[in-house]
Amino acid sequence: MTTAPARIFVARLAGLPVYDPVGDQLGRLRDVVVTLRLSRQPPRVLGLVVEVQRKRIFVPMARVSTVDAHQIVLTTTRVSLRRFEIRTGETLVLGELLDRTLTVAETGDPVTLVDAGIEQARTRDWLLTRVAVVAGSRRRGELRILEWDEVVGLSAGSGHAGAQGAANLLAAFEKLRPADLATALHDLSDKRRAEVAAALDDERLADVLEEMGEEDQVEVLNALSAERAADVLEAMAPDDAADLLGELPLEARSQLLELMEPEEAAPVRRLLTYADTSAGGMMTTEPVVLLPDATVAEALARIRNRDLTPALAGQVYVTRPPAETPTGKYLGLVHFQRLLREAPSSLVSACVDADLDSLPPDCPLLVVTSHMAAYNLVAVPVVDEQQRLLGVVTVDDVLDHLLPEDWRERGDDGLSGNSAEGKGGDPDGA
């Protein structure tokens, strides 16, 4: 029999582990799907959006056994692993309802929805029966718990197309990694996605954009003012910014490059001169570059930077001055395992591996891939005719070009054969 507290507030459930009946973790809760009804009946809870290996799936409430403050347990090990897609008439509680402006029916006062309480009725249907609100559009203020019918704006056709903040939604998703937040934004309506993007700071939005598919990237960027878009592009890795700008019309691309700071725009402009699938078009221009007189201790300190990807932290590149790309003459690279075996006071120039070939910027994708595979590399340097280091191509850069264009939306399709159950608004999953 399904067990649950008398009332559960959805925002507190965000990120909770979801288990099957035998205790194996299936994924984590990311949202709750409801349907708003025209009649004076409370919104009906249709099911849960659960993230499984970076893919969001739908689990009908009929498949939910237990919900508490620590976990969610399902009644079955069989669930559909097809990617969740919201249907007409469905609404996401966290993604669409949080931060919505409602009106108190009795007084006409505006309030902001900060959480929603759901519970199971005697009919075994789950319903949205309570709302947690604060006065006006302020995130801080006196919290009030009201019955769902004590507010106006939670029924279909009630009119809620006005501007909506995103503070409470972002609080619920605060701990999500950029890739997971990108997935969450993909599932939102165009309007809601733009509102959430507007509420993110430049660094966070830049990280999220780097994890989005091209269509979503362009849509989000176009919804920003030109000045804000330029700021976000500056916060992105130059290769990701160049890839995104390459998807824009020439006029828009030129405008944004002019609005960017010259030193931030310069590497992006250089990257845009190369073909997308060439070494120059795929490379990042911000590897860890050291001069010959740097010590092993300095090199280890540089690769400890938490902002570096594992591929970029895997090796350092030694060049003559200057150390910014395009650098002085490229001398070679040092793998981090070699750094760990050397005395901290040793010079990196004494550890350089000069035998591994670098690649020219016009080198095609197939050659880059073959070179990395042949030498078991996670990154390969790109050097011009003057032997200056221009950047490095990392294994994740290569994978981005080898995978299908919609790989972020498709998730791990190899898992989808485990069940023939359906998804969406049907509580029985048929």
Long-range contacts (C-beta under 8 A, 24 or more apart in sequence): 2-64, 2-65, 2-66, 2-75, 2-120, 2-124, 3-65, 3-66, 4-66, 4-67, 4-68, 4-119, 4-120, 5-67, 5-68, 5-69, 5-119, 6-119, 7-117, 7-118, 7-119, 7-129, 7-130, 8-67, 8-117, 8-118, 8-119, 9-115, 9-116, 9-117, 9-118, 9-130, 9-132, 10-93, 10-94, 10-115, 10-116, 10-117, 10-118, 11-94, 11-98, 11-114, 11-115, 11-116, 11-168, 11-171, 11-172, 12-69, 12-115, 13-67, 13-72, 14-94, 14-172, 14-173, 15-175, 15-176, 16-70, 16-71, 16-72, 17-71, 17-72, 18-48, 18-50, 18-59, 18-71, 18-72, 18-73, 18-74, 19-71, 19-72, 19-73, 19-74, 20-73, 20-74, 20-76, 20-77, 21-65, 21-73, 21-74, 21-75, 21-76, 21-77, 22-77, 24-77, 26-50, 26-52, 26-74, 26-79, 27-51, 27-52, 27-53, 27-57, 29-72, 30-56, 30-94, 30-180, 30-184, 31-92, 31-93, 31-94, 31-95, 31-184, 31-187, 32-92, 32-93, 32-94, 32-118, 33-58, 33-86, 33-90, 33-91, 33-92, 33-93, 33-425, 34-90, 34-91, 34-93, 34-97, 34-118, 34-128, 35-89, 35-90, 35-91, 35-156, 35-425, 36-89, 36-91, 36-154, 36-155, 36-156, 36-158, 37-155, 37-156, 38-155, 38-156, 38-157, 39-155, 40-149, 40-155, 42-127, 42-128, 42-129, 42-148, 42-149, 43-91, 43-127, 43-128, 43-148, 43-154, 43-155, 44-125, 44-126, 44-127, 44-128, 45-118, 45-125, 45-126, 45-127, 45-128, 46-90, 46-424, 46-425, 46-427, 47-427, 48-72, 49-84, 49-92, 49-187, 50-79, 51-180, 51-183, 52-81, 52-415, 53-411, 53-412, 53-415, 54-179, 54-180, 54-183, 54-411, 54-412, 55-81, 55-83, 55-183, 55-410, 55-411, 55-412, 55-415, 56-83, 56-84, 56-183, 56-184, 56-187, 56-411, 57-81, 57-82, 57-83, 57-84, 57-423, 58-84, 58-423, 58-424, 60-426, 60-427, 60-428, 60-429, 61-125, 61-126, 61-427, 62-427, 62-428, 62-429, 63-429, 78-418, 78-419, 78-421, 79-419, 79-421, 79-429, 80-416, 80-419, 80-420, 80-421, 80-422, 80-423, 80-429, 81-415, 81-416, 81-418, 81-419, 82-416, 82-422, 82-423, 83-409, 83-410, 83-411, 84-187, 84-423, 85-187, 85-423, 85-424, 86-187, 87-424, 87-425, 89-156, 89-425, 90-424, 90-425, 92-187, 92-188, 93-118, 93-128, 94-169, 94-172, 94-173, 95-169, 95-184, 95-187, 95-188, 95-192, 96-188, 96-189, 96-192, 97-154, 98-166, 98-168, 98-169, 98-172, 99-164, 99-165, 99-166, 99-167, 99-168, 99-169, 100-153, 100-160, 100-164, 101-137, 101-153, 101-160, 101-162, 101-164, 102-131, 102-133, 102-151, 102-152, 102-153, 102-154, 103-151, 103-152, 103-153, 104-146, 104-150, 104-151, 104-152, 105-149, 105-150, 105-151, 105-152, 106-150, 109-135, 109-136, 110-135, 110-136, 110-137, 111-135, 111-136, 111-144, 111-151, 112-136, 112-137, 112-138, 112-139, 112-165, 112-168, 113-168, 114-139, 114-143, 114-168, 115-168, 117-145, 128-154, 137-165, 139-165, 139-167, 139-168, 161-191, 163-195, 164-191, 164-192, 164-195, 165-195, 165-199, 166-195, 166-196, 166-198, 166-199, 167-199, 169-196, 170-196, 170-199, 170-200, 178-204, 178-207, 178-208, 178-210, 178-211, 179-211, 181-208, 181-211, 182-208, 182-209, 182-211, 182-212, 182-216, 182-408, 183-408, 185-212, 185-216, 185-220, 186-212, 186-213, 186-216, 186-408, 186-409, 190-219, 193-219, 193-220, 193-223, 194-219, 194-220, 194-223, 197-223, 197-224, 198-223, 198-224, 202-228, 202-231, 202-232, 202-234, 202-235, 203-235, 205-232, 205-235, 206-232, 206-233, 206-235, 206-236, 209-236, 209-240, 209-244, 210-236, 210-237, 210-240, 211-408, 212-408, 213-405, 213-406, 213-408, 213-409, 214-243, 214-244, 214-247, 214-405, 217-244, 217-247, 218-244, 218-247, 218-248, 221-248, 226-255, 226-256, 226-259, 227-259, 229-256, 229-259, 230-256, 230-259, 230-260, 233-260, 233-264, 233-268, 234-260, 234-261, 234-264, 237-284, 237-286, 238-267, 238-268, 238-271, 238-284, 238-285, 238-286, 239-271, 239-282, 239-283, 239-284, 239-285, 239-391, 239-397, 241-268, 242-268, 242-271, 242-272, 242-281, 243-276, 245-272, 246-272, 246-276, 267-325, 270-390, 274-361, 274-362, 275-362, 276-401, 277-364, 277-365, 277-401, 278-361, 278-362, 278-363, 278-364, 278-365, 279-359, 279-360, 279-361, 279-362, 279-363, 279-364, 279-368, 279-380, 279-382, 279-393, 280-361, 280-362, 280-382, 280-390, 280-391, 282-365, 282-368, 282-393, 282-397, 282-398, 282-400, 282-401, 283-361, 283-382, 283-390, 283-391, 283-392, 283-393, 283-397, 284-312, 284-391, 284-392, 284-393, 284-394, 284-397, 285-325, 285-390, 285-391, 286-312, 286-325, 286-391, 287-312, 287-316, 287-317, 287-325, 287-379, 287-381, 287-389, 287-391, 287-392, 288-312, 288-313, 288-315, 288-316, 288-317, 289-316, 289-317, 289-318, 289-319, 289-323, 289-324, 289-325, 289-327, 289-389, 290-316, 290-317, 290-318, 290-319, 290-323, 290-348, 291-318, 291-319, 291-320, 291-321, 291-323, 292-318, 292-320, 292-331, 292-347, 292-348, 292-349, 293-347, 293-349, 294-318, 294-347, 294-348, 295-344, 295-345, 295-346, 295-347, 295-348, 296-339, 296-342, 296-343, 296-344, 296-345, 296-346, 296-347, 296-348, 296-351, 297-344, 297-345, 298-348, 299-334, 299-339, 299-348, 300-336, 300-339, 300-340, 300-344, 303-336, 303-339, 309-394, 309-396, 310-378, 311-378, 311-379, 311-394, 311-395, 311-396, 312-379, 312-392, 312-394, 314-378, 314-379, 315-378, 315-379, 316-348, 317-381, 317-389, 317-392, 318-348, 318-349, 318-352, 319-388, 319-389, 325-388, 325-389, 325-390, 325-391, 326-384, 326-388, 326-389, 326-390, 327-388, 327-389, 328-388, 329-386, 329-387, 329-388, 330-358, 330-381, 330-383, 330-387, 330-388, 330-389, 332-356, 333-381, 356-380, 358-382, 358-383, 358-389, 359-383, 359-393, 360-384, 360-385, 361-390, 365-398, 365-401, 365-402, 368-393, 368-398, 369-398, 369-402, 372-398
